[in-house]
């Protein structure tokens, strides 16, 4: 049976990002972390492969062992339906800190409260008050 998992490639901050996300969401946990050893090919101790869950959804992440001239793009984002105003306000504040806001929290006509931001790691998030 096929399984599709969101895969996030970072440049040296995979563990920091994963820890940040797991701390933000209820029912979140780190499932597994495998690190590069002294023989590489990545920096020793950096994340060779990790898996974590947010609200029952599994994500994978790595610290790329190879430098790339690209990063994340808002063309692909993680969409979160929030149950309360307190939740959307908290998540938007945390995710936008040090990042870039594409659409501030507000009523944009298609939702009574919606915001879109890139977090400080470059991952794009759309937050919607369900």
VENWO-V229759 format. One record per residue. N is the residue number from 0. OMEGA is omega in radians with two decimals (999 if undefined). NEAR is the number of other ideal C-beta (glycine too) atoms within 8 Angstrom. Layout:
BEGIN
N:OMEGA:NEAR  N:OMEGA:NEAR
END
This chain:
BEGIN
0:3.12:2  1:3.03:3  2:3.14:4  3:-3.09:3  4:3.06:8  5:-3.06:8  6:-3.09:8  7:-3.14:12  8:-3.13:8  9:3.12:13  10:3.07:9  11:-3.11:7  12:-3.09:9  13:-3.11:14  14:3.10:11  15:3.13:8  16:-3.14:14  17:3.13:14  18:3.09:9  19:-3.11:10  20:-3.13:12  21:3.10:12  22:-3.10:7  23:-2.97:9  24:3.02:9  25:3.11:4  26:-3.14:8  27:3.14:12  28:2.99:7  29:-3.12:10  30:-3.05:8  31:3.04:7  32:3.01:8  33:-3.06:7  34:3.02:9  35:3.09:13  36:-3.09:6  37:-3.14:4  38:3.04:3  39:0.21:9  40:3.09:5  41:3.11:10  42:-3.11:9  43:3.12:9  44:3.12:5  45:-3.02:12  46:3.04:15  47:3.09:10  48:3.08:10  49:3.07:15  50:3.09:12  51:3.14:14  52:2.98:12  53:3.13:11  54:3.08:8  55:3.13:5  56:3.13:7  57:3.07:9  58:3.01:14  59:3.07:11  60:3.10:15  61:2.83:13  62:-3.10:15  63:3.09:10  64:-3.09:9  65:3.09:5  66:3.12:5  67:3.10:8  68:3.12:3  69:3.10:3  70:3.11:6  71:3.11:10  72:3.10:6  73:3.10:9  74:3.02:4  75:-3.10:6  76:3.06:10  77:-3.07:8  78:-3.09:7  79:2.98:9  80:-3.13:6  81:-3.10:12  82:-3.05:5  83:3.06:7  84:3.12:8  85:-3.13:6  86:-3.11:9  87:3.11:15  88:-3.13:9  89:-3.12:8  90:-3.13:13  91:3.14:12  92:-3.09:8  93:-3.07:8  94:-3.11:12  95:-3.14:12  96:-3.12:7  97:-3.13:5  98:-3.10:12  99:-3.14:6  100:3.07:9  101:3.08:8  102:3.13:9  103:3.09:5  104:3.10:9  105:3.07:8  106:-3.11:7  107:3.08:7  108:-3.13:4  109:3.14:4  110:3.14:9  111:3.05:5  112:-3.06:11  113:3.04:15  114:-3.13:14  115:-3.07:12  116:2.90:15  117:3.09:11  118:-3.07:14  119:3.09:6  120:3.13:11  121:3.13:9  122:-3.07:11  123:-3.10:15  124:2.98:14  125:-3.10:11  126:-3.06:15  127:3.03:12  128:-3.06:11  129:999:5
END
